[in-house]
């Protein structure tokens, strides 16, 4: 096979193409990559000329890969993953927990856990720079597997065989009821009492929704479920008397604006909790350093008060 020079092939151009494929929109892809739409579009066009292939079918309302483009974009993802692995191997020999570390965190954990985590983390790892991203479990797993994140803080088990993890702490679920709710004054509450029509859940895609359904044996059917878009909205719905829900214990802190509107009850069953862990790609050469970081985070886990 004749030698083909690679001087015209840029990793940055491959990143542009992958971004367009992920978002199916040139404008949003340019925003993600930090370039102008015109600049991104021109580089994609040049790459198509170099490869002599049309990668995307374009119209004013539609962007999708062509059959040839879909195959080549898949190869491009592999090239980017290999390039990132090259950098990670190099970093593993020069101080694995120095420089920038990209960490994702689920939205039902981030605002309540991360603020208290940052000061001790900065003290223990002064050479470490953090870039924090909030996202639902599915998007964090996708970002981890494609090398767009280094670590994620999420509920375990991680839903992918290609990921590894360590346990950081367990967090209890608390029953949060409108102050006038009949279960607010019941002497003791069991999980079997919570599968009621007025059980409020987060919308599909939140791991907290799945956890609540798994521990409530008689939860309402999907068509009957009452949904909230966020944990913050869940609080307001409970405060307005719309129903009750299960809320992680860390999220109860500093919610004094609801203290006259809601009643918080503990749940004695051991399954009324979730396990929070630190997750990374099993193939990452920094796995040993990540385990050490996990041990440090386990040592400063939130108190079980």
C-alpha positions in Angstrom: 0.0 0.0 0.0 1.4 3.4 -1.0 2.4 5.7 1.8 -0.3 8.4 2.5 0.9 11.5 4.4 -1.2 12.6 7.4 -0.3 16.3 7.3 -3.8 17.3 6.2 -5.6 15.3 8.9 -6.2 17.2 12.1 -7.5 15.8 15.4 -9.3 19.0 15.9 -11.2 18.5 12.6 -12.2 15.1 13.8 -13.4 16.6 17.0 -15.6 19.0 15.0 -17.1 16.1 13.0 -17.8 14.1 16.1 -19.4 17.2 17.8 -21.7 17.6 14.7 -22.6 13.9 14.8 -23.4 14.1 18.6 -25.5 17.3 18.4 -26.8 17.0 14.8 -26.5 20.8 14.6 -23.5 22.8 13.3 -24.3 25.8 15.5 -24.4 23.9 18.7 -21.3 21.9 17.7 -19.4 25.1 17.1 -20.5 26.4 20.5 -19.3 23.1 22.2 -15.9 23.4 20.4 -15.5 27.1 21.1 -15.3 28.2 17.5 -17.5 30.1 15.1 -20.1 28.2 13.1 -18.5 29.4 9.8 -15.1 28.2 10.9 -16.3 24.8 12.0 -18.4 24.3 8.8 -15.3 25.2 6.7 -13.1 22.7 8.5 -15.7 19.9 8.1 -15.9 20.7 4.4 -12.1 20.6 4.0 -12.0 17.2 5.8 -14.7 15.9 3.4 -12.5 17.1 0.5 -9.5 15.4 2.0 -11.4 12.1 2.5 -13.3 12.5 -0.7 -16.5 11.6 1.2 -19.6 13.5 2.1 -19.8 12.9 5.8 -23.2 14.7 6.5 -26.5 15.1 4.7 -27.4 18.7 5.2 -30.6 20.7 4.9 -32.0 23.8 6.7 -33.7 21.6 9.3 -31.8 18.4 9.2 -28.2 17.2 9.7 -27.4 13.5 9.7 -24.4 11.4 8.7 -24.4 9.6 5.4 -23.9 5.8 5.5 -20.2 6.3 4.6 -20.0 9.2 7.0 -21.4 7.1 9.9 -18.7 4.5 9.4 -15.9 7.1 9.1 -17.1 9.1 12.1 -17.0 5.9 14.2 -13.4 5.4 13.2 -12.8 9.1 14.1 -14.1 8.4 17.6 -11.6 5.6 18.0 -8.8 7.9 16.8 -9.8 10.6 19.4 -10.0 7.9 22.2 -6.5 6.7 21.3 -5.2 10.2 21.3 -6.7 10.9 24.7 -5.3 7.6 26.0 -1.8 8.7 24.7 -2.1 11.9 26.8 -3.4 10.1 29.8 -0.5 7.6 29.7 1.9 10.5 29.5 0.3 12.2 32.5 0.4 9.0 34.5 4.2 9.2 34.4 4.4 12.9 35.3 1.9 13.2 38.2 -1.5 11.7 37.4 -3.4 14.0 39.7 -1.9 17.3 38.6 -3.3 19.4 35.8 -6.9 19.4 34.7 -9.3 16.7 35.9 -12.7 16.7 34.2 -15.4 15.4 36.7 -19.1 14.9 36.0 -21.7 14.8 38.8 -25.4 13.9 38.8 -27.7 16.8 39.5 -29.3 15.2 42.6 -25.9 15.1 44.2 -23.8 18.0 42.9 -25.3 21.1 44.6 -25.4 19.3 48.0 -22.1 17.5 48.0 -19.6 19.3 45.8 -19.5 22.7 47.7 -18.3 20.9 50.9 -15.9 18.7 48.9 -13.9 21.4 47.2 -11.9 23.0 50.1 -10.4 19.7 51.4 -9.8 18.5 47.8 -7.9 21.7 46.9 -5.8 21.4 50.1 -4.9 17.7 49.5 -4.3 18.2 45.7 -3.0 21.8 45.3 -1.7 21.1 41.7 -5.1 19.7 40.5 -7.4 21.8 38.4 -11.1 20.8 38.3 -13.6 21.2 35.5 -17.0 20.1 36.9 -19.9 19.1 34.7 -23.5 18.3 35.8 -25.5 15.8 33.9 -27.8 12.8 34.2 -26.3 9.4 34.6 -26.8 8.4 30.9 -24.9 11.5 29.6 -22.1 11.1 32.1 -21.6 7.5 31.2 -21.5 8.4 27.5 -19.0 11.2 28.2 -16.8 8.8 30.3 -16.8 6.1 27.6 -15.8 8.6 24.9 -13.1 10.2 26.9 -14.9 13.5 27.4 -14.8 13.1 31.2 -12.1 11.6 33.5 -14.3 10.8 36.5 -17.9 10.9 37.5 -19.7 11.1 40.9 -22.9 9.1 40.6 -25.1 6.4 42.2 -23.7 2.9 42.0 -23.7 0.5 40.3 -22.4 2.2 37.2 -24.5 1.1 34.2 -21.7 0.0 31.9 -19.2 -3.0 32.0 -16.4 -0.8 30.7 -16.4 1.4 33.8 -14.7 0.8 37.2 -15.6 2.5 40.5 -15.1 2.8 44.3 -17.7 3.4 46.9 -17.5 6.8 48.6 -20.5 6.7 51.0 -24.1 5.7 51.4 -26.9 8.2 51.6 -30.3 7.7 53.2 -33.5 8.6 51.5 -36.0 10.5 53.7 -39.7 10.7 53.3 -40.7 14.3 52.7 -44.5 15.0 53.1 -46.7 18.1 53.0 -47.3 19.1 56.6 -51.0 18.1 56.4 -50.4 14.7 54.8 -51.7 11.6 56.6 -48.3 9.9 56.7 -46.7 13.0 58.2 -48.1 12.0 61.7 -48.1 8.2 61.3 -46.2 6.8 64.2 -43.9 4.8 61.9 -43.6 4.5 58.2 -42.6 1.5 56.1 -41.7 1.4 52.4 -44.9 -0.7 51.7 -46.9 2.4 52.6 -45.3 4.6 49.9 -46.6 3.1 46.7 -49.5 5.6 46.6 -50.9 7.7 43.7 -49.6 10.9 45.3 -46.0 9.7 45.2 -44.0 12.3 43.2 -41.0 11.3 41.1 -38.4 12.9 38.9 -39.0 12.6 35.2 -37.4 9.7 33.2 -33.6 9.9 32.9 -32.9 10.7 36.5 -31.3 7.8 38.5 -33.2 9.1 41.6 -36.5 8.2 39.9 -35.3 4.6 39.2 -34.1 4.3 42.8 -37.4 5.5 44.2 -39.3 3.1 42.0 -37.0 0.2 43.0 -37.7 0.7 46.8 -41.4 1.3 46.5 -43.0 -2.0 45.7 -46.4 -0.7 44.8 -45.4 2.5 43.0 -48.0 3.8 40.5 -47.8 2.8 36.9 -45.9 5.0 34.5 -49.0 6.6 33.0 -50.2 7.6 36.5 -46.9 8.9 37.8 -46.6 12.5 38.9 -43.3 13.9 37.6 -41.0 16.8 38.4 -38.2 18.1 36.2 -35.7 18.6 39.0 -35.1 18.1 42.7 -35.8 21.8 43.3 -39.2 21.5 41.6 -39.9 18.4 43.7 -39.4 20.5 46.8 -41.9 23.1 45.6 -44.5 20.5 44.6 -44.3 18.9 48.0 -44.5 22.3 49.7 -47.6 23.2 47.6 -49.3 20.0 48.8 -49.1 18.2 45.5 -47.8 15.0 47.0 -44.8 13.4 48.8 -41.5 12.0 47.7 -38.2 10.4 48.7 -35.3 12.8 48.8 -31.6 12.1 49.5 -30.5 13.2 53.0 -27.9 15.7 51.7 -30.5 17.6 49.9 -32.4 18.4 53.2 -29.7 20.8 54.4 -30.5 24.5 54.5 -34.1 24.1 53.2 -35.5 26.4 55.9 -37.9 28.0 53.4 -40.0 24.8 53.5 -39.8 24.0 57.2 -43.4 25.1 57.9 -44.7 23.4 54.7 -43.3 19.9 54.9 -42.7 17.1 57.4 -39.5 15.0 57.1 -39.7 11.3 58.2 -36.9 8.7 58.4 -37.4 5.3 56.7 -36.1 2.4 58.8 -35.6 -0.2 56.0 -31.9 -0.7 55.0 -32.8 -0.5 51.3 -34.0 3.1 51.7 -30.6 4.5 50.7 -28.3 4.9 47.7 -24.6 4.2 47.2 -22.5 7.1 45.9 -19.3 6.2 44.1 -16.4 7.6 42.0 -16.5 6.1 38.5 -13.9 6.0 35.6 -13.1 4.0 32.5 -11.7 0.6 33.4 -9.0 1.1 30.7 -7.8 4.4 32.1 -4.1 4.1 33.1 -4.6 6.4 36.0 -6.9 3.8 37.8 -4.5 3.5 40.7 -4.4 7.2 41.3 -8.2 7.3 41.0 -8.5 4.6 43.7 -6.3 6.7 45.9 -8.5 9.7 45.3 -11.6 7.6 46.1 -10.0 6.5 49.4 -9.4 10.2 50.2 -13.0 11.1 49.3 -14.3 8.2 51.4 -12.3 9.5 54.3 -14.1 12.9 54.2 -17.5 11.5 53.3 -20.5 13.5 54.7 -21.3 12.7 58.3 -24.3 10.4 58.8 -26.1 12.8 61.2 
